Amino acid sequence: MPPTPRELGAGPRTGPRPHLRPPEPGEEVEDADLARVDWWGAELDGVTFTRCRFDDADLTEVVTRRCVFDSCVLTGVRMGGSRHSGSAFLSCRFDRARLIDVVWDGCKLTGSQFPGAVLRPLTSTDSDWSWTSLRGVDLSGSDLSGQRFREADLTDTDLRECDLTGADLDRVRMQGTKLRGSDLRGAATEAVPWRALELTGVRLDLVQAVQVATAYGALVEG
Protein backbone atom coordinates (compact mmCIF):
# COMPACT_ATOMS: atom_id res chain seq x y z
CA MET A 1 0.00 0.00 0.00
CA PRO A 2 1.48 3.40 -0.96
CA PRO A 3 2.16 5.85 1.87
CA THR A 4 -0.57 8.36 2.63
CA PRO A 5 -0.05 12.13 2.23
CA ARG A 6 0.02 12.44 6.00
CA GLU A 7 2.78 9.84 6.31
CA LEU A 8 4.78 11.44 3.53
CA GLY A 9 4.37 14.83 5.19
CA ALA A 10 6.08 13.76 8.41
CA GLY A 11 9.57 14.87 7.33
CA PRO A 12 11.47 18.05 8.13
CA ARG A 13 9.65 21.35 7.70
CA THR A 14 12.21 23.09 5.49
CA GLY A 15 12.59 23.29 1.72
CA PRO A 16 10.22 22.17 -1.06
CA ARG A 17 8.60 18.75 -0.89
CA PRO A 18 8.03 17.61 -4.49
CA HIS A 19 8.13 13.97 -3.35
CA LEU A 20 4.76 14.34 -1.62
CA ARG A 21 2.35 12.87 -4.14
CA PRO A 22 -1.27 14.07 -4.63
CA PRO A 23 -3.94 11.82 -3.13
CA GLU A 24 -5.88 9.30 -5.18
CA PRO A 25 -9.46 10.01 -6.37
CA GLY A 26 -11.99 9.87 -3.54
CA GLU A 27 -9.35 9.87 -0.81
CA GLU A 28 -10.02 11.69 2.49
CA VAL A 29 -7.10 13.55 4.07
CA GLU A 30 -7.33 15.05 7.57
CA ASP A 31 -4.98 17.24 9.63
CA ALA A 32 -2.15 16.80 7.10
CA ASP A 33 0.89 19.03 6.82
CA LEU A 34 1.07 19.65 3.06
CA ALA A 35 3.20 22.78 3.27
CA ARG A 36 5.48 23.42 0.29
CA VAL A 37 4.19 20.51 -1.77
CA ASP A 38 4.74 20.78 -5.52
CA TRP A 39 1.59 19.57 -7.23
CA TRP A 40 1.99 21.62 -10.39
CA GLY A 41 -0.61 20.53 -12.95
CA ALA A 42 -2.04 17.75 -10.75
CA GLU A 43 -5.63 16.58 -11.19
CA LEU A 44 -7.65 15.97 -8.02
CA ASP A 45 -10.98 14.14 -8.26
CA GLY A 46 -13.42 13.85 -5.38
CA VAL A 47 -10.72 14.36 -2.72
CA THR A 48 -11.66 15.76 0.71
CA PHE A 49 -9.09 17.76 2.67
CA THR A 50 -10.05 18.62 6.26
CA ARG A 51 -7.97 20.99 8.42
CA CYS A 52 -4.94 20.58 6.15
CA ARG A 53 -2.11 23.11 5.73
CA PHE A 54 -0.87 24.08 2.27
CA ASP A 55 1.49 26.88 3.33
CA ASP A 56 3.59 28.09 0.35
CA ALA A 57 2.48 25.10 -1.75
CA ASP A 58 2.76 25.16 -5.54
CA LEU A 59 -0.69 24.31 -6.92
CA THR A 60 -0.12 26.09 -10.22
CA GLU A 61 -2.49 24.84 -12.94
CA VAL A 62 -4.01 22.27 -10.60
CA VAL A 63 -7.40 20.92 -11.66
CA THR A 64 -9.96 19.96 -9.00
CA ARG A 65 -13.28 18.27 -9.66
CA ARG A 66 -15.84 17.91 -6.87
CA CYS A 67 -13.16 18.27 -4.20
CA VAL A 68 -13.72 19.65 -0.70
CA PHE A 69 -11.23 21.79 1.24
CA ASP A 70 -12.74 22.22 4.71
CA SER A 71 -11.08 24.62 7.19
CA CYS A 72 -7.76 24.42 5.34
CA VAL A 73 -4.91 26.96 5.48
CA LEU A 74 -3.50 28.01 2.09
CA THR A 75 -1.19 30.81 3.21
CA GLY A 76 1.12 31.91 0.40
CA VAL A 77 -0.17 29.19 -1.92
CA ARG A 78 0.46 29.57 -5.66
CA MET A 79 -2.62 28.56 -7.65
CA GLY A 80 -2.22 30.56 -10.84
CA GLY A 81 -4.00 29.06 -13.84
CA SER A 82 -5.80 26.45 -11.71
CA ARG A 83 -9.27 25.19 -12.65
CA HIS A 84 -11.93 24.18 -10.13
CA SER A 85 -15.23 22.54 -11.09
CA GLY A 86 -17.89 21.82 -8.48
CA SER A 87 -15.33 22.08 -5.68
CA ALA A 88 -15.84 23.61 -2.23
CA PHE A 89 -13.39 25.71 -0.23
CA LEU A 90 -15.20 26.09 3.08
CA SER A 91 -13.90 28.40 5.82
CA CYS A 92 -10.41 28.32 4.34
CA ARG A 93 -7.68 30.96 4.67
CA PHE A 94 -5.94 32.22 1.52
CA ASP A 95 -3.56 34.70 3.16
CA ARG A 96 -1.22 36.21 0.53
CA ALA A 97 -2.29 33.55 -1.96
CA ARG A 98 -1.52 34.01 -5.66
CA LEU A 99 -4.78 33.20 -7.43
CA ILE A 100 -4.11 34.73 -10.84
CA ASP A 101 -6.21 33.52 -13.77
CA VAL A 102 -8.11 30.95 -11.67
CA VAL A 103 -11.37 29.50 -12.96
CA TRP A 104 -14.10 28.84 -10.36
CA ASP A 105 -16.97 26.95 -11.99
CA GLY A 106 -19.89 26.01 -9.74
CA CYS A 107 -17.72 26.31 -6.64
CA LYS A 108 -18.52 27.16 -3.01
CA LEU A 109 -16.09 29.44 -1.20
CA THR A 110 -18.38 30.23 1.72
CA GLY A 111 -16.75 31.57 4.85
CA SER A 112 -13.25 31.72 3.35
CA GLN A 113 -10.89 34.65 3.91
CA PHE A 114 -8.50 36.24 1.40
CA PRO A 115 -6.29 38.78 3.25
CA GLY A 116 -3.56 40.09 0.97
CA ALA A 117 -4.50 37.66 -1.81
CA VAL A 118 -4.24 38.43 -5.53
CA LEU A 119 -7.40 37.24 -7.31
CA ARG A 120 -7.49 38.99 -10.65
CA PRO A 121 -7.90 38.21 -13.41
CA LEU A 122 -10.40 35.49 -12.50
CA THR A 123 -13.31 33.63 -14.06
CA SER A 124 -16.20 32.83 -11.72
CA THR A 125 -19.39 31.19 -12.95
CA ASP A 126 -22.31 30.03 -10.79
CA SER A 127 -20.17 30.20 -7.65
CA ASP A 128 -21.03 31.05 -4.05
CA TRP A 129 -18.85 33.62 -2.25
CA SER A 130 -21.29 34.12 0.64
CA TRP A 131 -19.83 35.00 4.04
CA THR A 132 -16.36 35.36 2.54
CA SER A 133 -13.97 38.12 3.61
CA LEU A 134 -12.62 39.95 0.56
CA ARG A 135 -11.56 43.05 2.47
CA GLY A 136 -9.27 45.25 0.40
CA VAL A 137 -9.02 42.76 -2.47
CA ASP A 138 -8.71 44.13 -6.02
CA LEU A 139 -11.45 42.65 -8.21
CA SER A 140 -11.70 45.63 -10.56
CA GLY A 141 -12.90 44.90 -14.07
CA SER A 142 -14.10 41.40 -13.19
CA ASP A 143 -17.24 39.72 -14.50
CA LEU A 144 -19.05 38.73 -11.30
CA SER A 145 -22.51 38.62 -12.79
CA GLY A 146 -24.88 36.18 -11.10
CA GLN A 147 -22.43 35.30 -8.32
CA ARG A 148 -23.55 35.01 -4.69
CA PHE A 149 -21.95 37.36 -2.16
CA ARG A 150 -24.65 37.28 0.52
CA GLU A 151 -23.32 38.73 3.80
CA ALA A 152 -19.77 38.86 2.43
CA ASP A 153 -17.31 41.42 3.77
CA LEU A 154 -16.42 43.69 0.84
CA THR A 155 -15.01 46.48 2.99
CA ASP A 156 -12.49 48.52 0.93
CA THR A 157 -12.79 45.99 -1.92
CA ASP A 158 -12.07 47.41 -5.38
CA LEU A 159 -15.09 46.61 -7.57
CA ARG A 160 -14.61 49.42 -10.10
CA GLU A 161 -15.84 48.59 -13.61
CA CYS A 162 -17.18 45.21 -12.43
CA ASP A 163 -20.18 43.47 -13.96
CA LEU A 164 -22.34 42.62 -10.93
CA THR A 165 -25.62 42.24 -12.81
CA GLY A 166 -27.89 39.68 -11.17
CA ALA A 167 -25.45 39.10 -8.30
CA ASP A 168 -26.66 38.43 -4.75
CA LEU A 169 -25.37 41.33 -2.66
CA ASP A 170 -27.91 41.06 0.15
CA ARG A 171 -26.54 42.29 3.48
CA VAL A 172 -22.97 42.68 2.28
CA ARG A 173 -20.58 44.94 4.16
CA MET A 174 -19.44 47.61 1.72
CA GLN A 175 -17.90 50.42 3.75
CA GLY A 176 -15.26 52.06 1.58
CA THR A 177 -15.98 49.74 -1.35
CA LYS A 178 -14.96 51.23 -4.71
CA LEU A 179 -17.81 50.91 -7.21
CA ARG A 180 -17.14 53.60 -9.83
CA GLY A 181 -18.38 52.43 -13.22
CA SER A 182 -19.75 49.09 -11.99
CA ASP A 183 -23.06 47.63 -13.17
CA LEU A 184 -25.43 46.53 -10.37
CA ARG A 185 -28.61 46.20 -12.40
CA GLY A 186 -30.72 43.23 -11.35
CA ALA A 187 -28.54 42.51 -8.31
CA ALA A 188 -30.18 41.70 -4.96
CA THR A 189 -29.20 44.62 -2.74
CA GLU A 190 -31.16 44.27 0.50
CA ALA A 191 -29.53 46.24 3.32
CA VAL A 192 -26.71 47.57 1.13
CA PRO A 193 -25.32 50.69 2.92
CA TRP A 194 -25.95 53.08 0.03
CA ARG A 195 -25.00 56.20 1.98
CA ALA A 196 -21.53 54.79 2.63
CA LEU A 197 -20.84 54.36 -1.09
CA GLU A 198 -19.54 56.58 -3.88
CA LEU A 199 -21.96 55.90 -6.73
CA THR A 200 -20.47 57.98 -9.52
CA GLY A 201 -20.94 56.14 -12.81
CA VAL A 202 -22.65 53.14 -11.14
CA ARG A 203 -25.48 51.64 -13.20
CA LEU A 204 -28.62 50.92 -11.15
CA ASP A 205 -32.08 49.59 -11.94
CA LEU A 206 -35.28 51.31 -10.79
CA VAL A 207 -35.60 49.26 -7.60
CA GLN A 208 -32.07 50.15 -6.56
CA ALA A 209 -32.61 53.81 -7.45
CA VAL A 210 -35.56 53.84 -5.05
CA GLN A 211 -33.41 52.20 -2.36
CA VAL A 212 -30.78 54.91 -2.79
CA ALA A 213 -33.35 57.69 -2.65
CA THR A 214 -34.94 56.19 0.45
CA ALA A 215 -31.52 55.87 2.12
CA TYR A 216 -31.12 59.63 1.71
CA GLY A 217 -34.53 60.33 3.24
CA ALA A 218 -36.52 60.88 0.06
CA LEU A 219 -40.22 59.94 -0.04
CA VAL A 220 -40.76 57.95 -3.23
CA GLU A 221 -44.34 57.78 -4.48
CA GLY A 222 -45.66 55.62 -7.28
N, C-alpha and C positions, 0 to 999 in steps of 0.2 A: 504494500500500500504506500503511495507517495506521501511525503510529509505534508502536513497541513500548513496553510499560511501562518498560523500562529506558531507552529513549531519552527518554521523557517525564520520567523521574525525574532527568535530568542537570542540572536547574536549581539555583538557590540553595537552601540548606538552612534557610531561615527561613520561618515562616508556613505556613498551610494550603495544600494543593495539590489543590483540588477538580477541577482540569483533568485530573488523571491518571486516565485511564479504566480500568475493570476489564478484564482480559484476556478474549479470546474463549474459548468452550468448547473444551476440549482443548489449550489453549495451554500451553507449558512456559516458565516464567520462572526464571532463575537469577541469583543475586548482584545482585538489583535493590534499589535504595534506594526503598522505598515508604513512607517516613516521612511522617506527617501527611496521607496520602491521605484523601479523603472519599468512601467507597463506601457511604454509608448506603442500606440496602435493596437493594443489588446482589445479583444471582444469579450464582453461579459454578458452572459445570458441568465436571467432569473436568479442572480446571486443576491443574497441578503447580508449586508454588513451592519452590525449593531455595535455601537460604542467603539468603533475602530478609529485609529489615528493614522492620517495620511500626511503628516507634516512634511512639506517640501518634496512631496512625491511628484514624479513625472508621469502624468496621465495624458500627455499630448496625443491627440487624435484617437483617444479611447472611444469605443462604441459600447454603450450599454443598452440592453433591451430588457424591460420589465425587471430592473434591479431595484433594490431598496437599500438606501443608506440612512440608517436611523441613528440620530444623535452622534454622528461622526464628526471628527475634527479634521478639516482640510486646510490648515494654516499653510500659506505659501505654496499651495499645490499649483502645478502647471497643467492646465486642461485645454490649452488652445487647440482649436480645430476638432474638439470632441463632439460626438453625436449621441444624444440620449433620447430614446423612444419609449414612452410609457414607464419611465423610471421615476422613483420618488426619492427626494433628498429631504428628509423630515428632521427639523430642529438641528440642522447641521451648522457648523461654523466654517465660513470661507474667508477667514482673515487673510488679507493681502494675496488672495488667490488671483492667478492670471487666467481669466476665462474669456479670452479673445476668440471671436468667431466660433462660439459654441452654438450648437443647435439643440433647443429644448422642444421636443415634440410630444405633446400630451403628458407632460411631466408635472409632478407635484413638488413644490419647493417650500411648502408651508412651514412657517416657524423658523426658517433658516436665517442666518445673519451673514452680512457681506461687508464687514468693516475694512476699508482700504482696498477692496477688490476692484479689479478692472474687468468690466463686463461687456464693453462694446468694442467692435460691432457684435451683435447677437441676433439669432433668429429664434423667436418664441412663438409657437403655435399651440393653441388650446391648452395652455399650461396654467397652473394655479400657484400664484405668488402670495396668497393670503397669509397674513400674520408674519410676513418676512420683515427684516430690518434692512432697508436699502439706504440708510442715512448717508447723505453726502456722495452717493454713487453717481457717476456720469452715465446717463442713458440717453443723452441728447441725440436726436435724429433717428431714434429707434422706432420700428413698427411694433407697437404693443397692443394693437387693436384686438379686442375680444378677450384679452387676458384678465385674469382675476387677481385683484390686489386688495381684496376686502380686509380692512383693518391693518393694512401694512403700514410700516413707518417709512414715509417718504420725506422726512424732514431734511431740508437742504439738498434733496436729490435734484439733479439737473435733467429735466424733462423737456427742455426747449426743442421745438420742431418735432416733437414726437407725435405719432399717430396713435391716439388713445380712443378712437371711435369704438363704441360698444364695450369698452372695458368696464369691469366692476371696481369702482373706486369708493364704494360705500364705506364710510367711517374711517377713511385713511387719515393718517397724520401728515399734514402738508405744510407745516410752518417753514417758511423760507424756501419752499420748493420753487424752482425756476420753471415757468410754463410758457414763456414767450414763444408765440408762433405754433403752439401745440393745438391739436384738434381733439376736442372732448365730446363732439356730437354723438349722442346716443349712449354715452357712458352713464352708468349708475353712479350718482354723486350724492347720496344721502349723507348728511352731516359733514360734507366737505366744508372746511373753514374758509369760505370765500373771502372774507374780509382780511385774511392773513396773506392773500395771494396777490401778486402782480399779474393782471390779466391782459396786458397789452398784446394785441395780435392773437389772442386765444380764440378759437372758433367754438361757439356754444350753440346748443339747440334752444328752442323756446322754453322748454321746461327748466333748463339750467339758467337761462336769462332771468326767469322769474325767481329762481332760488337766489341769484346774486342780488337782484333788486330787493327782495325780502330781507336778505342779510344786512342791507344798508338802511333798513327801516321803511322802505317804500311800501305803499298799499297798492297791490296789483288787483285790478278788477277786470273781470271778463267782459 
